[in-house]
Amino acid sequence: MRQIFRVGKSTVIAGCSVTDGRIVRNAGARVYRGGRVIATDRVDSLRRFRDDVREVPRATSAASGSPASTTW
């Protein structure tokens, strides 16, 4: 994750880079820091630039939305 944006009371948007694997909309996601899992949630929305996308491959950037993830 590069940067966190809070939208409203319960939605968090994360600007992120995919370093390994891929990000898929509506899939589960884990956030690691220092080798520990600090958050587990579902990816509600996935955008690349201004386009709504279903999947983001490795070595690209995207913004993902998740409900009520306050621990990121």
mmCIF file as gemmi writes it, N, C-alpha and C atoms, coordinates in Angstrom:
data_model
loop_
_atom_site.group_PDB
_atom_site.id
_atom_site.type_symbol
_atom_site.label_atom_id
_atom_site.label_alt_id
_atom_site.label_comp_id
_atom_site.label_asym_id
_atom_site.label_entity_id
_atom_site.label_seq_id
_atom_site.pdbx_PDB_ins_code
_atom_site.Cartn_x
_atom_site.Cartn_y
_atom_site.Cartn_z
_atom_site.occupancy
_atom_site.B_iso_or_equiv
_atom_site.pdbx_formal_charge
_atom_site.auth_seq_id
_atom_site.auth_asym_id
_atom_site.pdbx_PDB_model_num
ATOM 1 N N . MET Axp A 1 ? 0.816 -1.167 0 1 0 ? 1 A 1
ATOM 2 C CA . MET Axp A 1 ? 0 0 0 1 0 ? 1 A 1
ATOM 3 C C . MET Axp A 1 ? 0.868 1.241 0 1 0 ? 1 A 1
ATOM 4 N N . ARG Axp A 2 ? 0.45 2.192 -0.788 1 0 ? 2 A 1
ATOM 5 C CA . ARG Axp A 2 ? 1.191 3.441 -0.883 1 0 ? 2 A 1
ATOM 6 C C . ARG Axp A 2 ? 0.562 4.53 -0.025 1 0 ? 2 A 1
ATOM 7 N N . GLN Axp A 3 ? -0.765 4.65 -0.086 1 0 ? 3 A 1
ATOM 8 C CA . GLN Axp A 3 ? -1.449 5.697 0.661 1 0 ? 3 A 1
ATOM 9 C C . GLN Axp A 3 ? -2.883 5.27 0.941 1 0 ? 3 A 1
ATOM 10 N N . ILE Axp A 4 ? -3.426 5.738 2.073 1 0 ? 4 A 1
ATOM 11 C CA . ILE Axp A 4 ? -4.788 5.419 2.495 1 0 ? 4 A 1
ATOM 12 C C . ILE Axp A 4 ? -5.648 6.669 2.394 1 0 ? 4 A 1
ATOM 13 N N . PHE Axp A 5 ? -6.862 6.503 1.843 1 0 ? 5 A 1
ATOM 14 C CA . PHE Axp A 5 ? -7.83 7.593 1.751 1 0 ? 5 A 1
ATOM 15 C C . PHE Axp A 5 ? -9.116 7.143 2.424 1 0 ? 5 A 1
ATOM 16 N N . ARG Axp A 6 ? -9.63 7.934 3.345 1 0 ? 6 A 1
ATOM 17 C CA . ARG Axp A 6 ? -10.899 7.619 4.005 1 0 ? 6 A 1
ATOM 18 C C . ARG Axp A 6 ? -12.015 8.375 3.286 1 0 ? 6 A 1
ATOM 19 N N . VAL Axp A 7 ? -13.051 7.628 2.886 1 0 ? 7 A 1
ATOM 20 C CA . VAL Axp A 7 ? -14.186 8.205 2.181 1 0 ? 7 A 1
ATOM 21 C C . VAL Axp A 7 ? -15.428 7.898 3.004 1 0 ? 7 A 1
ATOM 22 N N . GLY Axp A 8 ? -16.046 8.902 3.573 1 0 ? 8 A 1
ATOM 23 C CA . GLY Axp A 8 ? -17.208 8.668 4.429 1 0 ? 8 A 1
ATOM 24 C C . GLY Axp A 8 ? -16.794 8.074 5.765 1 0 ? 8 A 1
ATOM 25 N N . LYS Axp A 9 ? -17.751 7.459 6.435 1 0 ? 9 A 1
ATOM 26 C CA . LYS Axp A 9 ? -17.497 6.916 7.768 1 0 ? 9 A 1
ATOM 27 C C . LYS Axp A 9 ? -16.857 5.533 7.758 1 0 ? 9 A 1
ATOM 28 N N . SER Axp A 10 ? -17.179 4.714 6.766 1 0 ? 10 A 1
ATOM 29 C CA . SER Axp A 10 ? -16.734 3.327 6.856 1 0 ? 10 A 1
ATOM 30 C C . SER Axp A 10 ? -15.969 2.809 5.639 1 0 ? 10 A 1
ATOM 31 N N . THR Axp A 11 ? -15.716 3.628 4.64 1 0 ? 11 A 1
ATOM 32 C CA . THR Axp A 11 ? -15.025 3.145 3.452 1 0 ? 11 A 1
ATOM 33 C C . THR Axp A 11 ? -13.595 3.651 3.423 1 0 ? 11 A 1
ATOM 34 N N . VAL Axp A 12 ? -12.69 2.739 3.095 1 0 ? 12 A 1
ATOM 35 C CA . VAL Axp A 12 ? -11.268 3.062 3.002 1 0 ? 12 A 1
ATOM 36 C C . VAL Axp A 12 ? -10.813 2.714 1.585 1 0 ? 12 A 1
ATOM 37 N N . ILE Axp A 13 ? -10.106 3.654 0.947 1 0 ? 13 A 1
ATOM 38 C CA . ILE Axp A 13 ? -9.528 3.418 -0.369 1 0 ? 13 A 1
ATOM 39 C C . ILE Axp A 13 ? -8.018 3.342 -0.188 1 0 ? 13 A 1
ATOM 40 N N . ALA Axp A 14 ? -7.413 2.304 -0.736 1 0 ? 14 A 1
ATOM 41 C CA . ALA Axp A 14 ? -5.97 2.129 -0.598 1 0 ? 14 A 1
ATOM 42 C C . ALA Axp A 14 ? -5.313 2.241 -1.965 1 0 ? 14 A 1
ATOM 43 N N . GLY Axp A 15 ? -4.383 3.163 -2.084 1 0 ? 15 A 1
ATOM 44 C CA . GLY Axp A 15 ? -3.556 3.238 -3.279 1 0 ? 15 A 1
ATOM 45 C C . GLY Axp A 15 ? -2.449 2.217 -3.106 1 0 ? 15 A 1
ATOM 46 N N . CYS Axp A 16 ? -2.314 1.279 -4.04 1 0 ? 16 A 1
ATOM 47 C CA . CYS Axp A 16 ? -1.385 0.179 -3.823 1 0 ? 16 A 1
ATOM 48 C C . CYS Axp A 16 ? -0.638 -0.203 -5.091 1 0 ? 16 A 1
ATOM 49 N N . SER Axp A 17 ? 0.451 -0.935 -4.914 1 0 ? 17 A 1
ATOM 50 C CA . SER Axp A 17 ? 1.237 -1.506 -6.002 1 0 ? 17 A 1
ATOM 51 C C . SER Axp A 17 ? 1.224 -3.013 -5.833 1 0 ? 17 A 1
ATOM 52 N N . VAL Axp A 18 ? 1.049 -3.729 -6.93 1 0 ? 18 A 1
ATOM 53 C CA . VAL Axp A 18 ? 1.052 -5.192 -6.889 1 0 ? 18 A 1
ATOM 54 C C . VAL Axp A 18 ? 2.486 -5.658 -7.118 1 0 ? 18 A 1
ATOM 55 N N . THR Axp A 19 ? 3.109 -6.24 -6.095 1 0 ? 19 A 1
ATOM 56 C CA . THR Axp A 19 ? 4.493 -6.702 -6.218 1 0 ? 19 A 1
ATOM 57 C C . THR Axp A 19 ? 4.585 -8.178 -6.559 1 0 ? 19 A 1
ATOM 58 N N . ASP Axp A 20 ? 3.569 -8.946 -6.17 1 0 ? 20 A 1
ATOM 59 C CA . ASP Axp A 20 ? 3.573 -10.378 -6.443 1 0 ? 20 A 1
ATOM 60 C C . ASP Axp A 20 ? 2.136 -10.842 -6.594 1 0 ? 20 A 1
ATOM 61 N N . GLY Axp A 21 ? 1.856 -11.669 -7.564 1 0 ? 21 A 1
ATOM 62 C CA . GLY Axp A 21 ? 0.502 -12.171 -7.776 1 0 ? 21 A 1
ATOM 63 C C . GLY Axp A 21 ? -0.373 -11.159 -8.484 1 0 ? 21 A 1
ATOM 64 N N . ARG Axp A 22 ? -1.633 -11.057 -8.074 1 0 ? 22 A 1
ATOM 65 C CA . ARG Axp A 22 ? -2.583 -10.143 -8.686 1 0 ? 22 A 1
ATOM 66 C C . ARG Axp A 22 ? -3.662 -9.781 -7.676 1 0 ? 22 A 1
ATOM 67 N N . ILE Axp A 23 ? -4.379 -8.704 -7.93 1 0 ? 23 A 1
ATOM 68 C CA . ILE Axp A 23 ? -5.518 -8.305 -7.107 1 0 ? 23 A 1
ATOM 69 C C . ILE Axp A 23 ? -6.766 -8.517 -7.938 1 0 ? 23 A 1
ATOM 70 N N . VAL Axp A 24 ? -7.764 -9.197 -7.378 1 0 ? 24 A 1
ATOM 71 C CA . VAL Axp A 24 ? -9.015 -9.47 -8.073 1 0 ? 24 A 1
ATOM 72 C C . VAL Axp A 24 ? -10.16 -8.886 -7.256 1 0 ? 24 A 1
ATOM 73 N N . ARG Axp A 25 ? -11.07 -8.165 -7.937 1 0 ? 25 A 1
ATOM 74 C CA . ARG Axp A 25 ? -12.22 -7.58 -7.255 1 0 ? 25 A 1
ATOM 75 C C . ARG Axp A 25 ? -13.085 -8.678 -6.641 1 0 ? 25 A 1
ATOM 76 N N . ASN Axp A 26 ? -13.639 -8.422 -5.479 1 0 ? 26 A 1
ATOM 77 C CA . ASN Axp A 26 ? -14.503 -9.32 -4.692 1 0 ? 26 A 1
ATOM 78 C C . ASN Axp A 26 ? -13.75 -10.514 -4.104 1 0 ? 26 A 1
ATOM 79 N N . ALA Axp A 27 ? -12.432 -10.486 -4.134 1 0 ? 27 A 1
ATOM 80 C CA . ALA Axp A 27 ? -11.629 -11.552 -3.521 1 0 ? 27 A 1
ATOM 81 C C . ALA Axp A 27 ? -11.178 -11.115 -2.133 1 0 ? 27 A 1
ATOM 82 N N . GLY Axp A 28 ? -10.712 -12.052 -1.351 1 0 ? 28 A 1
ATOM 83 C CA . GLY Axp A 28 ? -10.171 -11.737 -0.039 1 0 ? 28 A 1
ATOM 84 C C . GLY Axp A 28 ? -8.778 -11.14 -0.164 1 0 ? 28 A 1
ATOM 85 N N . ALA Axp A 29 ? -8.401 -10.322 0.797 1 0 ? 29 A 1
ATOM 86 C CA . ALA Axp A 29 ? -7.078 -9.7 0.769 1 0 ? 29 A 1
ATOM 87 C C . ALA Axp A 29 ? -6.506 -9.651 2.182 1 0 ? 29 A 1
ATOM 88 N N . ARG Axp A 30 ? -5.195 -9.823 2.283 1 0 ? 30 A 1
ATOM 89 C CA . ARG Axp A 30 ? -4.499 -9.7 3.558 1 0 ? 30 A 1
ATOM 90 C C . ARG Axp A 30 ? -3.465 -8.598 3.429 1 0 ? 30 A 1
ATOM 91 N N . VAL Axp A 31 ? -3.345 -7.777 4.458 1 0 ? 31 A 1
ATOM 92 C CA . VAL Axp A 31 ? -2.35 -6.721 4.486 1 0 ? 31 A 1
ATOM 93 C C . VAL Axp A 31 ? -1.258 -7.143 5.458 1 0 ? 31 A 1
ATOM 94 N N . TYR Axp A 32 ? -0.024 -7.198 4.958 1 0 ? 32 A 1
ATOM 95 C CA . TYR Axp A 32 ? 1.123 -7.592 5.762 1 0 ? 32 A 1
ATOM 96 C C . TYR Axp A 32 ? 1.986 -6.38 6.062 1 0 ? 32 A 1
ATOM 97 N N . ARG Axp A 33 ? 2.459 -6.294 7.277 1 0 ? 33 A 1
ATOM 98 C CA . ARG Axp A 33 ? 3.474 -5.302 7.661 1 0 ? 33 A 1
ATOM 99 C C . ARG Axp A 33 ? 4.455 -5.984 8.588 1 0 ? 33 A 1
ATOM 100 N N . GLY Axp A 34 ? 5.718 -5.9 8.26 1 0 ? 34 A 1
ATOM 101 C CA . GLY Axp A 34 ? 6.742 -6.53 9.085 1 0 ? 34 A 1
ATOM 102 C C . GLY Axp A 34 ? 6.585 -8.032 9.181 1 0 ? 34 A 1
ATOM 103 N N . GLY Axp A 35 ? 6.056 -8.669 8.14 1 0 ? 35 A 1
ATOM 104 C CA . GLY Axp A 35 ? 5.879 -10.116 8.142 1 0 ? 35 A 1
ATOM 105 C C . GLY Axp A 35 ? 4.654 -10.6 8.884 1 0 ? 35 A 1
ATOM 106 N N . ARG Axp A 36 ? 3.865 -9.684 9.47 1 0 ? 36 A 1
ATOM 107 C CA . ARG Axp A 36 ? 2.648 -10.046 10.211 1 0 ? 36 A 1
ATOM 108 C C . ARG Axp A 36 ? 1.412 -9.582 9.457 1 0 ? 36 A 1
ATOM 109 N N . VAL Axp A 37 ? 0.335 -10.362 9.533 1 0 ? 37 A 1
ATOM 110 C CA . VAL Axp A 37 ? -0.936 -9.964 8.937 1 0 ? 37 A 1
ATOM 111 C C . VAL Axp A 37 ? -1.585 -8.956 9.876 1 0 ? 37 A 1
ATOM 112 N N . ILE Axp A 38 ? -1.847 -7.74 9.383 1 0 ? 38 A 1
ATOM 113 C CA . ILE Axp A 38 ? -2.474 -6.728 10.237 1 0 ? 38 A 1
ATOM 114 C C . ILE Axp A 38 ? -3.939 -6.508 9.891 1 0 ? 38 A 1
ATOM 115 N N . ALA Axp A 39 ? -4.374 -6.98 8.708 1 0 ? 39 A 1
ATOM 116 C CA . ALA Axp A 39 ? -5.782 -6.825 8.332 1 0 ? 39 A 1
ATOM 117 C C . ALA Axp A 39 ? -6.158 -7.882 7.301 1 0 ? 39 A 1
ATOM 118 N N . THR Axp A 40 ? -7.383 -8.36 7.385 1 0 ? 40 A 1
ATOM 119 C CA . THR Axp A 40 ? -7.944 -9.277 6.401 1 0 ? 40 A 1
ATOM 120 C C . THR Axp A 40 ? -9.325 -8.75 6.041 1 0 ? 40 A 1
ATOM 121 N N . ASP Axp A 41 ? -9.579 -8.59 4.748 1 0 ? 41 A 1
ATOM 122 C CA . ASP Axp A 41 ? -10.853 -8.03 4.303 1 0 ? 41 A 1
ATOM 123 C C . ASP Axp A 41 ? -11.124 -8.448 2.87 1 0 ? 41 A 1
ATOM 124 N N . ARG Axp A 42 ? -12.195 -7.929 2.292 1 0 ? 42 A 1
ATOM 125 C CA . ARG Axp A 42 ? -12.606 -8.221 0.922 1 0 ? 42 A 1
ATOM 126 C C . ARG Axp A 42 ? -12.413 -6.969 0.079 1 0 ? 42 A 1
ATOM 127 N N . VAL Axp A 43 ? -11.976 -7.131 -1.152 1 0 ? 43 A 1
ATOM 128 C CA . VAL Axp A 43 ? -11.786 -6.005 -2.073 1 0 ? 43 A 1
ATOM 129 C C . VAL Axp A 43 ? -13.128 -5.715 -2.74 1 0 ? 43 A 1
ATOM 130 N N . ASP Axp A 44 ? -13.77 -4.602 -2.359 1 0 ? 44 A 1
ATOM 131 C CA . ASP Axp A 44 ? -15.081 -4.251 -2.912 1 0 ? 44 A 1
ATOM 132 C C . ASP Axp A 44 ? -14.994 -3.618 -4.288 1 0 ? 44 A 1
ATOM 133 N N . SER Axp A 45 ? -14.029 -2.733 -4.483 1 0 ? 45 A 1
ATOM 134 C CA . SER Axp A 45 ? -13.89 -2.074 -5.776 1 0 ? 45 A 1
ATOM 135 C C . SER Axp A 45 ? -12.424 -2.049 -6.165 1 0 ? 45 A 1
ATOM 136 N N . LEU Axp A 46 ? -12.191 -1.989 -7.452 1 0 ? 46 A 1
ATOM 137 C CA . LEU Axp A 46 ? -10.827 -2.003 -7.951 1 0 ? 46 A 1
ATOM 138 C C . LEU Axp A 46 ? -10.761 -1.092 -9.164 1 0 ? 46 A 1
ATOM 139 N N . ARG Axp A 47 ? -9.877 -0.106 -9.093 1 0 ? 47 A 1
ATOM 140 C CA . ARG Axp A 47 ? -9.757 0.866 -10.183 1 0 ? 47 A 1
ATOM 141 C C . ARG Axp A 47 ? -8.308 1.009 -10.591 1 0 ? 47 A 1
ATOM 142 N N . ARG Axp A 48 ? -8.143 1.219 -11.868 1 0 ? 48 A 1
ATOM 143 C CA . ARG Axp A 48 ? -6.826 1.502 -12.426 1 0 ? 48 A 1
ATOM 144 C C . ARG Axp A 48 ? -6.97 2.774 -13.231 1 0 ? 48 A 1
ATOM 145 N N . PHE Axp A 49 ? -6.304 3.82 -12.77 1 0 ? 49 A 1
ATOM 146 C CA . PHE Axp A 49 ? -6.505 5.173 -13.282 1 0 ? 49 A 1
ATOM 147 C C . PHE Axp A 49 ? -7.976 5.518 -13.104 1 0 ? 49 A 1
ATOM 148 N N . ARG Axp A 50 ? -8.718 5.808 -14.118 1 0 ? 50 A 1
ATOM 149 C CA . ARG Axp A 50 ? -10.15 6.135 -13.967 1 0 ? 50 A 1
ATOM 150 C C . ARG Axp A 50 ? -11.069 4.983 -14.351 1 0 ? 50 A 1
ATOM 151 N N . ASP Axp A 51 ? -10.485 3.856 -14.725 1 0 ? 51 A 1
ATOM 152 C CA . ASP Axp A 51 ? -11.266 2.718 -15.205 1 0 ? 51 A 1
ATOM 153 C C . ASP Axp A 51 ? -11.549 1.73 -14.084 1 0 ? 51 A 1
ATOM 154 N N . ASP Axp A 52 ? -12.781 1.253 -14.027 1 0 ? 52 A 1
ATOM 155 C CA . ASP Axp A 52 ? -13.169 0.198 -13.106 1 0 ? 52 A 1
ATOM 156 C C . ASP Axp A 52 ? -12.708 -1.123 -13.721 1 0 ? 52 A 1
ATOM 157 N N . VAL Axp A 53 ? -11.89 -1.893 -13.007 1 0 ? 53 A 1
ATOM 158 C CA . VAL Axp A 53 ? -11.35 -3.138 -13.562 1 0 ? 53 A 1
ATOM 159 C C . VAL Axp A 53 ? -11.68 -4.316 -12.661 1 0 ? 53 A 1
ATOM 160 N N . ARG Axp A 54 ? -11.615 -5.512 -13.231 1 0 ? 54 A 1
ATOM 161 C CA . ARG Axp A 54 ? -11.885 -6.728 -12.474 1 0 ? 54 A 1
ATOM 162 C C . ARG Axp A 54 ? -10.612 -7.286 -11.844 1 0 ? 54 A 1
ATOM 163 N N . GLU Axp A 55 ? -9.461 -7.053 -12.488 1 0 ? 55 A 1
ATOM 164 C CA . GLU Axp A 55 ? -8.204 -7.64 -12.029 1 0 ? 55 A 1
ATOM 165 C C . GLU Axp A 55 ? -7.039 -6.695 -12.334 1 0 ? 55 A 1
ATOM 166 N N . VAL Axp A 56 ? -6.056 -6.683 -11.428 1 0 ? 56 A 1
ATOM 167 C CA . VAL Axp A 56 ? -4.841 -5.903 -11.636 1 0 ? 56 A 1
ATOM 168 C C . VAL Axp A 56 ? -3.662 -6.869 -11.539 1 0 ? 56 A 1
ATOM 169 N N . PRO Axp A 57 ? -2.863 -6.983 -12.61 1 0 ? 57 A 1
ATOM 170 C CA . PRO Axp A 57 ? -1.736 -7.927 -12.598 1 0 ? 57 A 1
ATOM 171 C C . PRO Axp A 57 ? -0.515 -7.387 -11.858 1 0 ? 57 A 1
ATOM 172 N N . ARG Axp A 58 ? 0.48 -8.233 -11.732 1 0 ? 58 A 1
ATOM 173 C CA . ARG Axp A 58 ? 1.736 -7.907 -11.059 1 0 ? 58 A 1
ATOM 174 C C . ARG Axp A 58 ? 2.444 -6.739 -11.743 1 0 ? 58 A 1
ATOM 175 N N . ALA Axp A 59 ? 3.188 -5.968 -10.958 1 0 ? 59 A 1
ATOM 176 C CA . ALA Axp A 59 ? 4.012 -4.842 -11.429 1 0 ? 59 A 1
ATOM 177 C C . ALA Axp A 59 ? 3.187 -3.665 -11.936 1 0 ? 59 A 1
ATOM 178 N N . THR Axp A 60 ? 1.965 -3.49 -11.437 1 0 ? 60 A 1
ATOM 179 C CA . THR Axp A 60 ? 1.141 -2.337 -11.788 1 0 ? 60 A 1
ATOM 180 C C . THR Axp A 60 ? 0.592 -1.701 -10.523 1 0 ? 60 A 1
ATOM 181 N N . SER Axp A 61 ? -0.022 -0.529 -10.667 1 0 ? 61 A 1
ATOM 182 C CA . SER Axp A 61 ? -0.613 0.193 -9.539 1 0 ? 61 A 1
ATOM 183 C C . SER Axp A 61 ? -2.123 0.238 -9.689 1 0 ? 61 A 1
ATOM 184 N N . ALA Axp A 62 ? -2.806 0.384 -8.556 1 0 ? 62 A 1
ATOM 185 C CA . ALA Axp A 62 ? -4.266 0.439 -8.57 1 0 ? 62 A 1
ATOM 186 C C . ALA Axp A 62 ? -4.763 1.089 -7.282 1 0 ? 62 A 1
ATOM 187 N N . ALA Axp A 63 ? -6.06 1.305 -7.217 1 0 ? 63 A 1
ATOM 188 C CA . ALA Axp A 63 ? -6.721 1.763 -5.992 1 0 ? 63 A 1
ATOM 189 C C . ALA Axp A 63 ? -7.801 0.749 -5.666 1 0 ? 63 A 1
ATOM 190 N N . SER Axp A 64 ? -7.81 0.253 -4.441 1 0 ? 64 A 1
ATOM 191 C CA . SER Axp A 64 ? -8.807 -0.732 -4.046 1 0 ? 64 A 1
ATOM 192 C C . SER Axp A 64 ? -9.614 -0.202 -2.881 1 0 ? 64 A 1
ATOM 193 N N . GLY Axp A 65 ? -10.898 -0.525 -2.891 1 0 ? 65 A 1
ATOM 194 C CA . GLY Axp A 65 ? -11.797 -0.099 -1.832 1 0 ? 65 A 1
ATOM 195 C C . GLY Axp A 65 ? -12.235 -1.274 -0.995 1 0 ? 65 A 1
ATOM 196 N N . SER Axp A 66 ? -12.39 -1.029 0.298 1 0 ? 66 A 1
ATOM 197 C CA . SER Axp A 66 ? -12.752 -2.081 1.223 1 0 ? 66 A 1
ATOM 198 C C . SER Axp A 66 ? -13.638 -1.491 2.31 1 0 ? 66 A 1
ATOM 199 N N . PRO Axp A 67 ? -14.66 -2.23 2.742 1 0 ? 67 A 1
ATOM 200 C CA . PRO Axp A 67 ? -15.546 -1.699 3.783 1 0 ? 67 A 1
ATOM 201 C C . PRO Axp A 67 ? -14.924 -1.786 5.17 1 0 ? 67 A 1
ATOM 202 N N . ALA Axp A 68 ? -14.95 -0.712 5.906 1 0 ? 68 A 1
ATOM 203 C CA . ALA Axp A 68 ? -14.63 -0.674 7.342 1 0 ? 68 A 1
ATOM 204 C C . ALA Axp A 68 ? -13.269 -1.24 7.724 1 0 ? 68 A 1
ATOM 205 N N . SER Axp A 69 ? -12.267 -1.023 6.92 1 0 ? 69 A 1
ATOM 206 C CA . SER Axp A 69 ? -10.918 -1.482 7.289 1 0 ? 69 A 1
ATOM 207 C C . SER Axp A 69 ? -10.179 -0.337 7.948 1 0 ? 69 A 1
ATOM 208 N N . THR Axp A 70 ? -10.282 -0.242 9.24 1 0 ? 70 A 1
ATOM 209 C CA . THR Axp A 70 ? -9.668 0.869 9.942 1 0 ? 70 A 1
ATOM 210 C C . THR Axp A 70 ? -8.258 0.552 10.417 1 0 ? 70 A 1
ATOM 211 N N . THR Axp A 71 ? -7.821 -0.711 10.296 1 0 ? 71 A 1
ATOM 212 C CA . THR Axp A 71 ? -6.501 -1.087 10.78 1 0 ? 71 A 1
ATOM 213 C C . THR Axp A 71 ? -5.406 -0.892 9.754 1 0 ? 71 A 1
ATOM 214 N N . TRP Axp A 72 ? -5.733 -0.551 8.526 1 0 ? 72 A 1
ATOM 215 C CA . TRP Axp A 72 ? -4.727 -0.363 7.501 1 0 ? 72 A 1
ATOM 216 C C . TRP Axp A 72 ? -3.92 0.82 7.847 1 0 ? 72 A 1
